[in-house]
């Protein structure tokens, strides 16, 4: 099992939340799915309640932190009043401050940050200080810095340039065991998780202020170079990039990129999340059916596509999340 497997199960949770307009009950939520669910759920208070029961509070606070940074990037004027993630962190102020203060900025992360001002994103008080948002967001070079960060992420994590990997063949010879999820070294994973809040913020910021969506589109259409970890943060970033790309380019961005080399899951995810995708349901279904009928289409792709077509056909109306 890996992040891709869990993302498949995540779609079932989102569909349930979409249908019922209620959080997934704790008894229906496996512990390993809590972080992916928190990435997408409209019920973050319940996610933190579940996190305490699972002894995973810091894991979910990490997700909520990123979602609060997204709100600051997209809606700084109102984020303090109506951002779900920000409100949740205010209500859990002491737990969040303890969590964020425990995260150290390593030398590797310092080299990633485009400017000293980016330390704000890792600061315990930044989320709760709107005057600091204004100062950070007012940097005239911020858009260029964000774009550069996305380009570097795409090269390193998605294309694997300079990425450190384990020798799985050697491990297989030595131990007789080989788990593909261990292909990327743990040091690389730690660096990825440490820098992720900055990359997530950069994606949201460029989606609002950037005239050029090139790197967001590249992130949406490029699968991670390695096997995604269970929480699937790289898959989360890919899903967000898809949403932003469709909002910028229209539904054609999705329709034009449905092909045998494109997992059908993002099509169903965008259907669950966006009114524009729901309105164009039949076009999405026809594009998936066309690919199913192509001789070069892999069997696994066709199986998943048929499943999503059936679900979309049976879902008459959905209140979109966005």
PLY file of the C-alpha trace (Angstrom):
ply
format ascii 1.0
element vertex 322
property float x
property float y
property float z
element edge 321
property int vertex1
property int vertex2
end_header
0.00 0.00 0.00
1.15 3.56 -0.74
-0.20 7.07 -1.11
-1.78 6.24 -4.49
-3.75 3.37 -2.95
-4.96 5.59 -0.12
-5.94 8.33 -2.56
-8.31 5.85 -4.21
-9.99 5.28 -0.84
-10.00 9.02 -0.17
-12.36 9.52 -3.12
-14.91 7.28 -1.35
-14.67 9.46 1.76
-15.13 12.65 -0.24
-18.11 11.18 -2.07
-19.67 10.27 1.28
-19.12 13.78 2.65
-20.49 15.23 -0.57
-23.66 13.14 -0.44
-24.43 13.51 3.25
-23.07 17.04 3.88
-21.69 15.56 7.10
-18.26 14.36 8.27
-17.29 10.75 7.75
-17.97 8.99 11.10
-14.87 8.05 13.05
-15.79 4.36 12.97
-15.74 4.49 9.15
-12.34 6.19 8.99
-9.18 4.13 9.13
-6.29 5.74 10.97
-4.06 5.74 7.89
-6.68 7.75 5.96
-7.02 10.58 8.48
-4.30 12.83 7.03
-5.53 12.53 3.42
-9.09 13.11 4.62
-8.04 16.23 6.54
-6.46 17.58 3.35
-9.90 17.70 1.70
-12.60 17.66 4.36
-14.95 20.55 5.12
-15.10 19.30 8.72
-11.68 20.10 10.15
-12.95 20.32 13.72
-14.03 16.70 13.46
-10.67 15.79 11.90
-8.85 17.17 14.93
-11.24 15.36 17.26
-10.47 12.11 15.42
-6.76 12.97 15.49
-6.75 13.11 19.26
-8.48 9.74 19.42
-5.88 8.27 17.04
-2.98 10.08 18.78
-2.32 11.92 15.50
-2.89 15.53 16.53
0.41 16.83 15.13
-0.17 15.07 11.80
-3.52 16.78 11.32
-2.25 20.13 12.61
0.41 19.95 9.89
-2.35 19.64 7.28
-4.48 22.41 8.80
-1.42 24.68 8.92
-0.98 24.33 5.16
-4.67 24.96 4.54
-4.47 28.12 6.65
-1.48 29.32 4.60
-3.54 28.71 1.46
-6.28 30.98 2.80
-3.74 33.71 3.54
-2.46 33.46 -0.04
-5.91 33.43 -1.65
-8.10 35.52 0.68
-5.94 37.61 3.04
-8.67 40.24 3.47
-11.15 37.78 5.02
-9.09 34.75 6.10
-9.05 35.79 9.75
-12.86 35.96 9.83
-14.12 33.16 7.59
-11.28 30.76 6.80
-12.21 27.34 8.15
-8.56 26.34 8.70
-7.64 29.62 10.42
-10.67 29.44 12.71
-9.77 25.86 13.65
-6.20 26.88 14.53
-7.46 29.83 16.59
-9.71 27.46 18.54
-6.76 25.10 19.02
-4.29 27.91 19.60
-2.15 26.29 22.30
-1.91 22.91 20.56
-0.91 24.57 17.31
1.70 26.84 18.89
3.22 23.82 20.63
3.25 21.92 17.36
4.72 24.67 15.17
7.33 25.60 17.77
8.54 21.99 17.81
9.38 22.07 14.09
12.96 23.10 13.46
14.17 24.69 10.23
17.11 22.63 9.02
20.00 23.95 6.95
18.52 22.16 3.92
15.21 23.97 4.35
17.01 27.30 4.78
18.60 26.75 1.37
15.16 26.17 -0.12
13.56 29.35 1.21
13.73 32.15 -1.39
14.27 34.91 1.20
14.57 35.34 4.98
10.98 36.62 5.10
9.78 33.09 4.24
10.65 32.04 7.81
7.27 33.58 8.63
5.53 30.52 7.23
7.20 28.38 9.91
6.70 30.94 12.69
4.38 30.09 15.62
2.62 33.45 15.52
2.30 34.15 11.80
-1.12 32.54 11.31
-2.62 34.77 14.02
-1.00 38.10 13.04
-2.64 39.79 10.05
-0.18 42.70 10.14
2.61 40.20 9.43
0.63 38.81 6.49
0.44 42.28 4.95
4.18 42.78 5.30
5.04 39.38 3.82
2.50 39.59 0.99
3.66 43.11 0.17
7.09 41.93 -1.02
7.32 43.01 -4.68
9.43 39.92 -5.44
7.04 37.42 -3.85
5.48 36.18 -7.10
8.88 35.55 -8.69
10.01 33.76 -5.52
6.91 31.54 -5.53
7.33 30.67 -9.20
10.97 29.74 -8.64
10.01 27.51 -5.73
7.44 25.64 -7.84
9.94 25.17 -10.66
12.50 23.75 -8.22
9.90 21.41 -6.68
8.90 20.14 -10.12
12.52 19.42 -11.05
13.49 17.80 -7.73
10.44 15.91 -6.53
8.44 15.24 -9.68
11.27 14.68 -12.17
13.70 13.30 -9.59
16.64 15.54 -10.52
19.11 15.42 -7.64
16.77 13.23 -5.59
18.49 10.70 -3.32
17.23 7.14 -3.65
17.83 3.81 -1.94
19.31 0.89 -3.82
16.31 -1.43 -3.68
17.99 -4.13 -5.77
20.84 -4.26 -3.27
18.40 -4.47 -0.39
16.56 -7.30 -2.15
19.79 -9.24 -2.59
20.79 -8.62 1.00
17.48 -9.19 2.81
15.19 -10.87 0.30
12.71 -8.03 0.83
11.97 -5.08 -1.44
9.23 -2.55 -0.75
8.86 -0.02 -3.60
7.66 2.66 -1.16
11.19 2.76 0.25
12.76 3.94 -3.02
13.32 7.51 -1.76
15.60 7.94 1.26
14.11 9.01 4.57
16.33 12.11 4.60
14.78 13.19 1.31
11.30 12.57 2.68
12.09 14.66 5.76
13.33 17.50 3.55
10.14 17.22 1.48
7.87 17.43 4.54
9.87 20.29 6.06
9.66 22.45 2.94
6.12 21.47 1.97
4.28 24.40 3.68
6.31 26.86 1.61
5.64 24.99 -1.64
1.94 24.70 -0.84
1.75 28.44 -0.13
3.62 29.19 -3.37
1.14 27.11 -5.40
-1.84 28.99 -3.96
-0.21 32.40 -4.35
0.76 31.87 -7.99
-2.75 30.58 -8.74
-4.19 33.92 -7.63
-1.63 36.45 -8.79
0.33 34.75 -11.54
-0.35 35.53 -15.19
1.64 32.43 -16.15
0.26 29.12 -14.85
3.00 27.05 -16.51
4.45 25.47 -13.37
1.09 24.87 -11.74
-0.06 23.06 -14.88
3.17 21.06 -14.95
2.63 19.99 -11.33
-0.96 18.99 -12.15
0.14 16.80 -15.05
3.35 15.25 -13.67
3.25 12.17 -11.46
5.74 12.05 -8.55
9.06 10.49 -9.48
8.97 8.16 -6.46
6.26 6.14 -4.75
4.06 8.53 -2.71
4.16 8.12 1.06
0.96 7.21 2.93
-0.15 10.83 3.68
0.21 11.64 -0.04
1.27 15.27 0.30
2.67 15.27 -3.26
-0.65 13.90 -4.53
-2.47 16.58 -2.52
-0.39 19.25 -4.25
-1.18 17.66 -7.62
-4.92 17.72 -6.87
-4.75 21.38 -5.86
-2.82 22.18 -9.02
-5.59 20.56 -11.06
-8.25 22.66 -9.35
-6.30 25.87 -9.89
-5.57 24.99 -13.52
-9.24 24.36 -14.29
-10.29 27.58 -12.58
-7.78 29.46 -14.72
-8.19 27.65 -18.07
-11.72 26.27 -17.84
-12.91 22.67 -18.07
-10.93 22.22 -21.30
-7.80 21.78 -19.18
-9.28 18.58 -17.76
-10.88 17.31 -20.97
-7.75 17.92 -23.05
-5.61 15.91 -20.63
-7.71 12.77 -20.26
-5.59 10.08 -21.92
-4.23 6.58 -21.16
-1.20 8.10 -19.39
-3.39 10.23 -17.12
-4.90 8.52 -14.09
-8.71 8.86 -14.22
-8.86 9.72 -10.50
-8.27 13.49 -10.98
-11.26 13.63 -13.33
-13.54 12.22 -10.64
-11.91 14.36 -7.95
-12.51 17.53 -9.97
-16.11 16.41 -10.50
-16.58 16.15 -6.73
-14.93 19.51 -6.11
-15.95 21.89 -8.89
-19.32 23.08 -10.16
-17.77 23.57 -13.59
-16.88 19.88 -13.73
-20.33 18.88 -12.51
-22.01 20.98 -15.20
-19.81 19.31 -17.82
-20.32 15.81 -16.43
-21.31 14.26 -19.74
-18.24 15.62 -21.52
-16.00 14.12 -18.81
-17.81 10.78 -19.04
-17.52 10.70 -22.83
-13.80 11.51 -22.66
-13.25 8.63 -20.20
-15.35 6.24 -22.33
-13.32 7.15 -25.39
-10.10 6.23 -23.60
-11.56 2.95 -22.32
-12.22 1.92 -25.92
-8.67 2.61 -27.06
-6.60 -0.55 -27.57
-3.58 0.90 -25.77
-5.53 1.77 -22.62
-4.25 -0.25 -19.60
-6.79 -2.55 -17.92
-6.36 -0.90 -14.51
-7.09 2.50 -16.05
-10.25 1.16 -17.69
-11.45 -0.44 -14.45
-11.08 2.79 -12.48
-12.58 4.87 -15.29
-15.67 2.63 -15.44
-16.08 2.93 -11.66
-15.94 6.75 -11.81
-18.29 6.89 -14.81
-20.86 4.84 -12.90
-20.55 7.07 -9.83
-20.89 10.27 -11.86
-23.87 8.86 -13.74
-25.60 8.05 -10.45
-24.90 11.43 -8.89
-27.59 13.79 -10.13
-26.50 16.94 -8.30
-23.68 17.83 -5.96
-23.05 21.03 -4.05
-19.45 21.76 -5.00
-16.84 22.23 -2.30
-15.26 25.32 -3.80
0 1
1 2
2 3
3 4
4 5
5 6
6 7
7 8
8 9
9 10
10 11
11 12
12 13
13 14
14 15
15 16
16 17
17 18
18 19
19 20
20 21
21 22
22 23
23 24
24 25
25 26
26 27
27 28
28 29
29 30
30 31
31 32
32 33
33 34
34 35
35 36
36 37
37 38
38 39
39 40
40 41
41 42
42 43
43 44
44 45
45 46
46 47
47 48
48 49
49 50
50 51
51 52
52 53
53 54
54 55
55 56
56 57
57 58
58 59
59 60
60 61
61 62
62 63
63 64
64 65
65 66
66 67
67 68
68 69
69 70
70 71
71 72
72 73
73 74
74 75
75 76
76 77
77 78
78 79
79 80
80 81
81 82
82 83
83 84
84 85
85 86
86 87
87 88
88 89
89 90
90 91
91 92
92 93
93 94
94 95
95 96
96 97
97 98
98 99
99 100
100 101
101 102
102 103
103 104
104 105
105 106
106 107
107 108
108 109
109 110
110 111
111 112
112 113
113 114
114 115
115 116
116 117
117 118
118 119
119 120
120 121
121 122
122 123
123 124
124 125
125 126
126 127
127 128
128 129
129 130
130 131
131 132
132 133
133 134
134 135
135 136
136 137
137 138
138 139
139 140
140 141
141 142
142 143
143 144
144 145
145 146
146 147
147 148
148 149
149 150
150 151
151 152
152 153
153 154
154 155
155 156
156 157
157 158
158 159
159 160
160 161
161 162
162 163
163 164
164 165
165 166
166 167
167 168
168 169
169 170
170 171
171 172
172 173
173 174
174 175
175 176
176 177
177 178
178 179
179 180
180 181
181 182
182 183
183 184
184 185
185 186
186 187
187 188
188 189
189 190
190 191
191 192
192 193
193 194
194 195
195 196
196 197
197 198
198 199
199 200
200 201
201 202
202 203
203 204
204 205
205 206
206 207
207 208
208 209
209 210
210 211
211 212
212 213
213 214
214 215
215 216
216 217
217 218
218 219
219 220
220 221
221 222
222 223
223 224
224 225
225 226
226 227
227 228
228 229
229 230
230 231
231 232
232 233
233 234
234 235
235 236
236 237
237 238
238 239
239 240
240 241
241 242
242 243
243 244
244 245
245 246
246 247
247 248
248 249
249 250
250 251
251 252
252 253
253 254
254 255
255 256
256 257
257 258
258 259
259 260
260 261
261 262
262 263
263 264
264 265
265 266
266 267
267 268
268 269
269 270
270 271
271 272
272 273
273 274
274 275
275 276
276 277
277 278
278 279
279 280
280 281
281 282
282 283
283 284
284 285
285 286
286 287
287 288
288 289
289 290
290 291
291 292
292 293
293 294
294 295
295 296
296 297
297 298
298 299
299 300
300 301
301 302
302 303
303 304
304 305
305 306
306 307
307 308
308 309
309 310
310 311
311 312
312 313
313 314
314 315
315 316
316 317
317 318
318 319
319 320
320 321
